[in-house]
């Protein structure tokens, strides 16, 4: 069974541990709305600010000619999202961001408002509560509403659906978040150059049920837990939560050694081979004829330097369990199976 949001092949034993009828698991997994963990736990995903804004925009256009109480919109993951519409009429619609199992998602329950009028072509505007980009270097140009490219494309696609359904020549939609400016002050937006509200984000359209933005809390978090997974990036973060559901997962990037210094108790180091194996042996590629660890794995999966780097990572881990995973979440190397 494949999780369609992250393309993870869920092991059959995980599915059996849920205790749910297989048909029910299949239906919920296929919708993208649940994550199955290795111990059989099931966590609920939510929809991103991008998907919620998309629903409000489409509902607003549809409400130019009819009452709307629910709406279906596309997501970047290729799935359809289904959201309730709280209010609609005369080109205005309100959609609330649904609750999920990500307890620290401060945008849960926020109202997104779409206001639409017929126009030539499709134009999306950012209203009150959507931040404005104040510096260069972000995905959105300086001076523009902080609606990232993926959700902007998602919004335009959904508005196009509504335009075609109603037979309009086009639509201009303004999206606003009444509480966005207040909530934006509780985020890191001001540090990265977004002011006046929150950002509209979402690379898949779905919110994972865990926190991958720990920032300055990392050191304290590592020191304060007895069971911790130190992971190297977003992919490691995603699958570490699934593989080790009763552990605290902290993204440390390339600073694995620093994370280890803060950690105690039951420690796992989990991540992609490029960072974990090169942490084990920084010189593993020297004179090998390979440019990257990934290239070595693809062309010479039994290469002695891969094994050597893994042994060195185990030694540097000083008792920590070392788990190297593929990009699809499958386990490539595990020190527990070496013992």
N, C-alpha and C positions, 0 to 999 in steps of 0.2 A: 504494500500500500504506500503510495507516494504522497507526501505532504506537498500540495501544489504551490504553496507560498515560498518554501525554501528548497523544494525539489529533493527533500530528504526521504530516503527509502526506510520507512518505519519497520523495524524488525517484528516478526510475528509474535515473539515472546512479549514484547512491549504491549502489543494489542491485546493479547490474552490477559495480561495483568490488569487491564482497565476494568475487567469484570462486566463490561458493557456488551450488548449484542453486537456482533460484527457489523450488521447492516447499519446500526446507529452510528458506530464509529466511522464507517466508510462515508456515510452521508455528511457527518460533521467535519471530517477531515477534508472531504471534497469541497466543502464550502469555504475552506480556509479559516474557519472561525475557532478551531481548537488546535492545541499542540499536545501531542502525546509524549510523555517523558519515560525514561527507562524503567522507572518503578511502577509504571501504569497510571500515574497521576495524569489528569487531563486539565489543562489550563485554557482559559478563554482568551482569544485574541480580541482586539478591538479594531476600529477603523481609524486611520490617520486623520490629521487635520486636513490633508489633501482630499481624502475621500469624502469627508464630511462637508467640506466646502463645495465639492463637486455635486453632492446631492442637493445642497441648498440652491446652487446655481441652476441645475436642471429643473428642480421643482418650481423655481421662480418663473422660468420660461413657460413651463407647462401651465402654470396658474394664470397665464394671460388669457387662457380660453377655457380652463376647467379647474375644478377643485381637486387637489392632490393630497392624499393621506399617506402615500408611501411612494418610493421611487427606487429604480434600479439603475446603477451606474457602472461603467467599466472601471477596472483597476489596472495599474501597471503590471500586476502579477498575471493578468490575463483572465482573472475571475470576475464575476459580477458581484457587486455589493448591493445589499438590500437594506434601506434605511427608512424609518418612519419619518413623516413630515408633521411637525407639531402644528404649524399654521400655514395656510396658503390662500391666496386670492389676489386678483388684480395685479399680477406681476411681482408679488412678494411672497417669500416662503421662509420658514424657519425650520432648521434641522438641528437636533442636539447630538453632540458627540457621545457615542454609546460607552457604557462602562465596560471594563475588562478586568483581567486579573493582574494588571500592572498597578500595584497599589500607589506608586509614587507618580503616576501620570496626572499631573495637575490640570490637564486640559479635559479630563473626563467630565461630561455633563455640560460643557460649554455650548451656548447657542451660536449657530452660524446663520446669518441672514443673507438671502439672495434677493436682489431687486433687479427686475428685468424690464426691458422695453424692446419692441421690434426695431431693427436697424438693418443697414446694409452690412452683410458679413457678420463675423463674430468678434466681439471685443470684450475682454475681461478686465475689470477695474478692481483695485483694492480700496476698500472703504475703511471706516473707523475700526480700530482694533487690530488691523493687520499692519505689522511693522513695516518700516521703510528702510531700505538699505542705505547706510550712510558712508560706506567706504568701498574701495575697490578690492577685488580679489575674491569675492564671493560668487556663487553660481548665478546670482541675479545682479544686473548692472546697478551701479550706484544711482540712487534717486528713485528706483523702482520699488513697487510693493514687494515684500518678501514672500513671493510665491515661487517656489523652486520649479525648475523646468519640467520635471516629471508630473507633479500635480497640475501645473498649468496646461500641459498637453491633455491630462485626464479631464480637467474641467472643460476645455474646448471640445473634446470628443463628446462629452455628455450633453453639452449645450447643442452641439450639432444634431445629436439624436432628437432632442426636443424640438428643434427648429424643423427638422424633416417630418416629425410626427404631426406637427401643427400646420405644416405648409407655409411657414414664415419665410421671408427673404433673408432673415438673419436676426441676431439679437445682441444687445449690449447688456452685460450683467455686472452689477457692482456687488461684491461680496464683503460683508462686514462681520465683525465679532464684537458685540456690545461690551463684553468684559475683557476683551483682548489686551487693552492697554494696562489694566490692573494686573492680569496674569503675566503679561510680558515682563513685569518688574521682578517676578519670581523666577525667571529663567536666566540663562546665560546670554540672551540676545544682545544686551548692551555691551558685553565684552567683545562680541564678534562684529559689532557694527550695525546692529539692527535696532531701531528705536521706534517707540510709539505703539508697540503691540507685539503679537506673536508671529511666528513664521508659519507659512502653510507648506508642510513637508510631506514626504512619503515616497520611498523608492519602490515599495510593493503595493501600497494602499492599505496595508494591515499593520497594526501595532502589536509587537511581540509582548508577551506578558512578563517582562522583566526589564530592569533598568540597565541600559548600556551607556549611561552618561554620568558616571560617578565622579568625574573631575577630581577636585582636591580632596575628596573624601577617601581616596584609595588607600593611603597609608593607614589611616585610622580604622578603616573597614577591615583591612588585612589583619591588623593587630588585634582587633576585637572579636575575631571568630576562630573557632577551633577546627573548622572544616572549610578549607578554602581551595578554590581552583584559580590559579593564575593563568590567564589566557592572553594570547598575543594580538587579537584583533576582533573585528565584528563577526567573522565567520566562526572563529574559536568561541566567542561569547555565545553565539546562538546555539551551537551544538554542545557546548559545555553545560548549559542549562538543561539540555535534554538528556545528556549522558549522566550527569551528576546532580539530580534534582534536589538533594538534601544538603548541598554545599552552597556556600556563598561564592559567587563567580565575580572575579575582578579582572578587568582588562588592564594589563601592564605594558602591552606593546613589546618593544625590544628590551625593556627594563626588567627582565626576568630576575636577574641577580638582586636588584633592589627590592623587588617584591618578596623574594625568599628571605632577605634579611629581616623583613617586618613580620614574616609569617611564623606560626608555630602550630603544633598539633598535626592534624591530618591534612597534608598538602598535596595537591595535584597540579602539575604543569601541563596544560593542554593547548595545542595550537597546530597551525599548518607547519609543514616540514621546513620551509624556508627560514623561519625564525627560530624554531625550537632546535633543529639540528645545527644551525650555524651558531646558535648560542652554545651548544655543546662543544663544537669545534669551529671557531671562527675561521680557521685556515683550511677547511675541508675541501674547498674548490681550487686551491693553489696547485697549479701544475696538473690538474685533473683533465683538462681539455673541455670542461663543461663551464658554461657561463653562469648557470643558476642551479640551485638544488633541484628545482622542478625538472629541468632538462635532464639532470643525472637520473632522477627517478624514472622519467619516461623512457630514456634510452638504455639505462643500465640499472634496473631496479634491484639487482643483487650486488651492486658495487660495494666493495669492502669499506669504502669511505663513509657510506651511509650507515653501515653497521657500527663503524668506529665512532662516528659522531653521536650516534644514539647511546653507545656505551659511555661516552664522555659526558653526555647530558645527564645520564643516570648518576654518574659519579659527582658531577657538579650539583645535582639536586639534593645530595646529602640526605637521602631517605625519602624524598618526595617522589610520588608516582609520576612517571613521564608518559604522556599519551600524545602521539602524533596522529593527526587526522587529515583526511583528504578534504577537498573543497565541498564534497557532497555529504560530509559528516561521517563517512565510514572510517573505522579505526585502522591506521596503517601500521603503527607500532605501539606497544603497550608494555611498560616495564613490569607490570604485574604478571603478565604471561611469560616474562623472561625468567621469573624466579621459580 
